[in-house]
Amino acid sequence: DQQVKQNSPSLSVQEGRISILNCDYTNSMFDYFLWYKKYPAEGPTFLISISSIKDKNEDGRFTVFLNKSAKHLSLHIVPSQPGDSAVYFCAATATNSGYALNFGKGTSLLVTP
Amino acid sequence: DVKVTQSSRYLVKRTGEKVFLECVQDMDHENMFWYRQDPGLGLRLIYFSYDVKMKEKGDIPEGYSVSREKKERFSLILESASTNQTSMYLCASSSRRTGGGYTFGSGTRLTVV
């Protein structure tokens, strides 16, 4: 049973515009959320995270928003660049569970020039 | 530069062979994980370990076993490889000290013929 859902398998955005990647979760015990970025033939790399005590976290061009009541988070990339083209995985965990992450299926982002 | 090292980037094995995938981390992380990544299915947890000689089943443990004799090393074993175990295998480690985010290895692309 998928506890973290990324309902858009792919997304295409023009360079310079905003990319918005969405993620929903079902487990109300989740209190820590992360985004990972993965290029082909490489392992995922950590991008940004947010704790449930916050509703927004920003790091340069990347911002993650958390809506706990809707069990929804989103990753905004502004402005998008061709090098951002990758698969993005949303992950969530309950910090009292030992930090095993539950991953979504990923969204493949393509940023076109 | 801290890292998680997976012993092979690419492997080709025959059906029925016993396969060992090795993972070593140099960060003194207590938690280690094995995932497989398949198109459309995202990252699925096979096994994880919170301590030496300790192991827990993930979501898809069937056909796999693991070994953690030393803190830095976590091995995934395919007892009798089958073609449906052809996949990208990703090892990760994490620590409660650093907030629980994963550091991933580069992955092993295993093909079973």
HADDOCK unambig.tbl for C-alpha pairs under 7 A between the chains (distance, minus, plus):
assign (segid A and resid 42 and name CA) (segid B and resid 106 and name CA) 4.76 0.50 0.50
assign (segid A and resid 42 and name CA) (segid B and resid 107 and name CA) 6.29 0.50 0.50
assign (segid A and resid 43 and name CA) (segid B and resid 90 and name CA) 6.75 0.50 0.50
assign (segid A and resid 43 and name CA) (segid B and resid 104 and name CA) 5.56 0.50 0.50
assign (segid A and resid 43 and name CA) (segid B and resid 105 and name CA) 5.45 0.50 0.50
assign (segid A and resid 43 and name CA) (segid B and resid 106 and name CA) 4.17 0.50 0.50
assign (segid A and resid 43 and name CA) (segid B and resid 107 and name CA) 5.54 0.50 0.50
assign (segid A and resid 44 and name CA) (segid B and resid 104 and name CA) 6.09 0.50 0.50
assign (segid A and resid 45 and name CA) (segid B and resid 104 and name CA) 6.81 0.50 0.50
assign (segid A and resid 99 and name CA) (segid B and resid 100 and name CA) 5.55 0.50 0.50
assign (segid A and resid 103 and name CA) (segid B and resid 43 and name CA) 6.09 0.50 0.50
assign (segid A and resid 104 and name CA) (segid B and resid 42 and name CA) 6.26 0.50 0.50
assign (segid A and resid 105 and name CA) (segid B and resid 40 and name CA) 6.38 0.50 0.50
assign (segid A and resid 105 and name CA) (segid B and resid 41 and name CA) 5.41 0.50 0.50
assign (segid A and resid 105 and name CA) (segid B and resid 42 and name CA) 3.68 0.50 0.50
assign (segid A and resid 105 and name CA) (segid B and resid 43 and name CA) 6.59 0.50 0.50
assign (segid A and resid 106 and name CA) (segid B and resid 42 and name CA) 5.86 0.50 0.50
